[in-house]
Amino acid sequence: MNQGPTVHVMEFDYPSASFGANSLATGANYHYRFKVQGSGPLSLQYEDGTGKIHTAQGPKVDLGDQGSLLVNIDAHGAVTWTPELTNPK
């Protein structure tokens, strides 16, 4: 969810893969389903309107985690992570 200015070249990294979008407009949501196939940290990288690159480290996930994850970019570019994950191991 982007609550700030439009972001560009957005990339979301998770263990063993990544996905992204060319841009995410103010007020827009980007939904993507992915399967956690390893253990490690999440991260988000994007460019702001001036071309400055921002990187935010997220929580660690483990193989088999499932559920939902809300990543919010606020009006000042700060990123918050709200994971609601379980692991049926």
C-alpha positions as CSV (number, residue, x, y, z in Angstrom):
1,M,0.0,0.0,0.0
2,N,1.4,3.4,-1.0
3,Q,0.2,6.3,1.1
4,G,3.0,8.6,-0.1
5,P,4.0,10.1,-3.5
6,T,4.2,7.7,-6.5
7,V,7.1,5.3,-6.2
8,H,9.1,3.9,-9.1
9,V,11.1,0.7,-9.9
10,M,9.7,-1.1,-6.8
11,E,11.3,-4.4,-6.0
12,F,10.2,-6.8,-3.2
13,D,12.7,-9.5,-2.3
14,Y,12.0,-12.6,-0.3
15,P,14.0,-15.9,0.1
16,S,14.7,-17.4,-3.3
17,A,12.9,-14.9,-5.4
18,S,11.6,-11.3,-6.0
19,F,8.9,-9.4,-7.8
20,G,8.1,-5.8,-8.4
21,A,6.4,-3.1,-10.4
22,N,7.5,-0.2,-12.6
23,S,5.4,2.3,-10.4
24,L,2.9,2.4,-7.6
25,A,0.7,5.5,-7.5
26,T,-0.3,7.5,-4.5
27,G,-3.2,5.6,-2.7
28,A,-2.6,2.4,-4.8
29,N,-2.3,-1.2,-3.5
30,Y,-0.3,-3.9,-5.2
31,H,-1.4,-7.5,-4.5
32,Y,0.9,-10.4,-5.2
33,R,0.7,-14.0,-4.1
34,F,4.0,-15.8,-3.4
35,K,5.2,-18.9,-1.7
36,V,8.0,-18.8,0.9
37,Q,10.5,-21.5,-0.3
38,G,13.3,-20.7,2.1
39,S,14.2,-18.8,5.2
40,G,15.5,-15.3,5.4
41,P,14.7,-11.6,5.6
42,L,12.2,-9.6,3.4
43,S,13.2,-6.3,1.8
44,L,11.6,-3.6,-0.3
45,Q,13.5,-1.2,-2.5
46,Y,12.0,1.7,-4.5
47,E,12.9,5.0,-6.1
48,D,11.1,8.2,-5.0
49,G,10.1,11.0,-7.4
50,T,13.6,12.5,-7.3
51,G,15.3,9.3,-8.2
52,K,16.6,8.6,-4.7
53,I,16.6,4.9,-3.9
54,H,15.1,3.7,-0.6
55,T,15.6,0.3,1.0
56,A,13.6,-1.1,3.9
57,Q,14.4,-4.3,5.7
58,G,11.5,-6.4,6.7
59,P,10.9,-9.3,9.0
60,K,12.5,-12.7,8.6
61,V,10.3,-15.5,7.2
62,D,10.7,-19.3,7.4
63,L,10.1,-22.0,4.9
64,G,6.4,-22.9,5.0
65,D,5.2,-19.6,6.4
66,Q,1.8,-18.6,5.0
67,G,-0.8,-15.9,5.6
68,S,-0.8,-12.2,4.7
69,L,1.7,-9.4,4.8
70,L,0.9,-5.7,4.6
71,V,3.7,-3.5,3.6
72,N,2.9,0.2,3.9
73,I,4.8,3.2,2.5
74,D,3.7,6.3,4.4
75,A,3.5,9.9,3.3
76,H,7.2,10.5,4.3
77,G,8.5,7.3,2.7
78,A,8.8,5.2,5.9
79,V,8.0,1.6,5.4
80,T,6.1,-0.5,8.0
81,W,5.6,-4.3,7.9
82,T,2.5,-6.0,9.3
83,P,2.9,-9.8,9.0
84,E,0.1,-12.1,9.8
85,L,1.9,-15.4,9.2
86,T,1.6,-18.9,10.6
87,N,3.7,-22.0,9.9
88,P,1.9,-25.4,9.9
89,K,5.2,-27.3,10.5
